[in-house]
Amino acid sequence: MEENSYHGIDTLLLTFDDVAILPGLSTVEPHDVDLATKVSKRIFVSTPFVSSPMDTVTEWRMAAALARLGAVGVIHRNMPREEQARQVRIVKGLSPSPWSEVPRIKLPDGLDNYSLIMEEVEAGAAVVFGAGGIKGYLVLERPDAQFWLDKARYLSLYLLRIRPLPTIDGDGRLIVGAAVSPFDIERARLLEKSGADFLVVDVAHLHNTNALSSLARLVKEVSIDVVAGNLGTKEGVLDTLSRAEEVAGLRMGISSGSICSTGEVAGAAVPTLTAVMNAAQALEELGLAGRIPIIADGGVRNAGDAAKAIIAGASAVMGGRIFAGAEESPGPRIRVGDRLYKPYRGMASRGAMERRFAVDRYSRQAKAVEEGVEGLVPYTGPVVKTLYELAEGLKAALGYAGAQDIISAWRARLARVTPSGSREIKPHDILL
Ligand SMILES: NC(=O)c1ccc[n+]([C@@H]2O[C@H](COP(=O)([O-])OP(=O)(O)OC[C@H]3O[C@@H](n4cnc5c(N)ncnc54)[C@H](O)[C@@H]3O)[C@@H](O)[C@H]2O)c1
């Protein structure tokens, strides 16, 4: 933040839409871009996506599905601590094989007309799309199986050619994170005992002396990695690290989530792109650049946003909405007309807060306003499809940036776009 500016009014809060990636010399083909990264100091993933600790996004099913596909999930804290610990134990007890519990969707009528020829099938999966979206999901026997679809006028087949490296610990078990309040040290201890690999401190405004003093105690109580958040400013990061230098990751972004109303209700916001840049700047000042992973949290809609967050300095990207519509998110599928949806809500929405106070006798209410909304998002099918599209899109984006991996992406460049530029660089003047 500019210290000389009047009330900080010169400070510019850039959002994903305010910037574009400047193309740079690429030394690799997009499919060779390496997305391996860290979510916290000791948690390595092969795909830089983390599902948000929200009660409509991450319980054990989502956490397991993402870890099996090389990403990772953080189980939310809107449940009694014993239940959260049980969910951690479930993930730790599951097979890391990505295909062992992949949901099988029966192909809709009519698809049998397409002849499907497979050769030397062993293990793999494919998502079948038709007009209007996902038509089915095939679980096959081999990732490199070849497909030919007859009469494929509008039908396309999405074949997972990759064999994702699951996110596993030293004993070959899936890695899972869990959210805690900084004030709930008992929960943190229980989660660690139950096998959680890392904790994510989950409050709207960690930059509060009470929250920071509790965080400082918490990081000393557990020996697993603790990611601290949410934070938005450089000062927030500096104050956090001066009180709790053991912090193993930073969760950056205030009010950018699609269900977050903090910016409206409380007038406070640091869009995720800016928050990430602020954290990167703070780490640079401390001589810790690249040493404490930054997680970009909030408002990421697609691979392009994820790429911008990474170029701004993030090691990984947290998603709420992008994962909420998946088969593996906790809510039910809801039919509205001829379409399917799943519920999605902010963790400071009325419903989420009521649940927290009902199920967690240790939670305390610091304020009496709602800072989130509740709604529906389109059902998107098995999360493998979303994750695959995000990963492939991210590789393409880093290809444009001239980056062969996440660390080299931090040297790539972003440029500001004008409002007219912003309109021009999206599809326009066509009926879609
Ligand atoms: N990322 C975001 O932009 C965002 C915004 C709002 C809420 N949330 C989520 O909603 C849930 C509830 O969050 P919460 O922090 O409101 O829970 P909470 O009411 O339990 O607050 C937890 C602590 O955070 C600090 N804090 C929170 N808001 C503050 C404020 N306005 N001023 C000063 N200190 C404040 C206080 O120490 C407070 O005791 C969490 O899961 C959180 O991540 C996220």
The ligand as an ORCA input file, in Angstrom:
! r2SCAN-3c Opt
* xyz 0 1
  N     -12.417    -14.821      2.235
  C     -13.344    -13.926      2.484
  O     -13.385    -12.886      1.847
  C     -14.361    -14.153      3.572
  C     -15.164    -13.088      3.980
  C     -16.128    -13.326      4.957
  C     -16.234    -14.583      5.523
  N     -15.437    -15.609      5.092
  C     -15.559    -16.960      5.670
  O     -16.710    -17.005      6.503
  C     -16.472    -17.787      7.661
  C     -16.724    -16.956      8.888
  O     -15.676    -16.000      9.001
  P     -15.569    -14.911     10.141
  O     -14.171    -14.493     10.266
  O     -16.588    -13.871      9.855
  O     -15.957    -15.748     11.414
  P     -16.056    -15.291     12.864
  O     -17.223    -14.380     12.998
  O     -16.008    -16.561     13.616
  O     -14.712    -14.428     13.134
  C     -13.511    -15.071     13.481
  C     -12.502    -14.033     13.975
  O     -11.950    -13.326     12.866
  C     -11.695    -11.967     13.226
  N     -12.594    -11.106     12.435
  C     -13.529    -11.537     11.551
  N     -14.173    -10.483     11.018
  C     -13.653     -9.357     11.576
  C     -13.909     -7.967     11.432
  N     -14.870     -7.532     10.617
  N     -13.158     -7.106     12.151
  C     -12.198     -7.546     12.993
  N     -11.914     -8.847     13.182
  C     -12.629     -9.748     12.486
  C     -12.054    -11.862     14.688
  O     -10.899    -12.141     15.457
  C     -13.084    -12.949     14.855
  O     -13.214    -13.371     16.202
  C     -15.056    -18.295      7.522
  O     -15.099    -19.572      6.945
  C     -14.400    -17.315      6.578
  O     -13.321    -17.860      5.844
  C     -14.502    -15.397      4.127
*
